[in-house]
Amino acid sequence: MSYQFVLLAVAVVLGICFIFLQCFKAIKVTKYKNDERWQLVQNKASHVAMHYNSVLGFLICIGFAITSFVDTQFTISLNLALQYLLLAFFLRDTIELIALLHFDKVL
């Protein structure tokens, strides 16, 4: 029961970050009138998020390689695997939000 509560809490936090990312982008586009500086900030944040996708894909490939060549008895339900993939998907938006906040202050 506590495991499901933690998973739900993480999903809610990541969902809030997703909504905040969309609102933050809309506010900043209006505030900065989509100038070159804001476009540079968005490009850098998008680049960070793409690196996250690359690292995630690399880790998934390593996991597949390990399970293919090493005889293991590790099973996971499809429901749990889909929950983890959904959380990893929303974590990308959270990383992009953090990168936007950082690059907006730095640049």
N, C-alpha and C positions, 0 to 999 in steps of 0.2 A: 504494500500500500504506500509506503513512504517513497519507494522508487518511482511510482507513477506520479506522486505529488511533485517530486523534484523535476521529473521530465515535463510535467505540465507547467511548473514555474519557469523553467528555462524557455519553453515554447512561448509563454506569455511575454517574457522579457524580450525575446527575439522579435516577436510580433510588434511590440511597442517600438522597438528600434526601427523596424521596417516602416511603420507609419510615421515616426519622427523623421526618418530619412526623406520620405516623400514631401513632408511639410517643409523641412529645412531647405530642400532644393527649390521648392516653389517660392518660398520667401526670399531666398537669396537671388534667384533669377529676377524677381521683381525689384529687389533692392538695388542690385548691381546692374540692372538692365542688360543682363547677359553680355557684359563686356569681355574683353580678351583675357583679363586677369581671372575672372570667374570661370571662363572656359578652360584656362590652364589648370585651375584648381580641380575642376571636374575631371579633366583628362588624367591628372596625376592620381586622383582617388580611384578612378576607374582602372588605372594601371595596377595599383595595389590590389584591387579586388580580382583582377585577372591573374595576378601572381598567386593569390589564394586559391583560385580554381586550379591552377597548374600544380600547386603543392598537393591539393586534395586529390587530384587525378593521379599524381605520382604515388601517393600513399595507398590509394585503392589498387593500383597496379602492383605495388609491392605486396599488398595483402593477398591478391589473387595469385601471384607467383609463389608466395610462401605456402598457400593452401594447395597449390597444384603440385609442387615438388616435395613437400614434406607431408608425411602421413600423419594427419591430425584428426582427432575426433571432436572437432569444434562445430557445433550447430547453433544456428540462430534462427528465430522465426522470421517469416517474411514481414509480419507486422512490425516487429522491433527494428528490422533493417530499414524499412520505409520511414519509421519515426526518426531514426538517426540521419537518414538522407535528407529529410525535411529540415531537421535542425541544422545540418551542414549547409543546406541551401540558404536558409535565413541568416546564418552566421556570416555569409558573404555580404549581405546588406549591412550588417552591424559593422563589419570591417570597413566597408566603404564609408559609412557614416563617421567613424572615428577618423579615417583618412581625410574626409572633407573638413571636419572640424579642425584637424591639425594643419592642413595646408591652407585653410582660410586664414588662420592666424599667422602662419609663417610667410606666406607669399604676399 
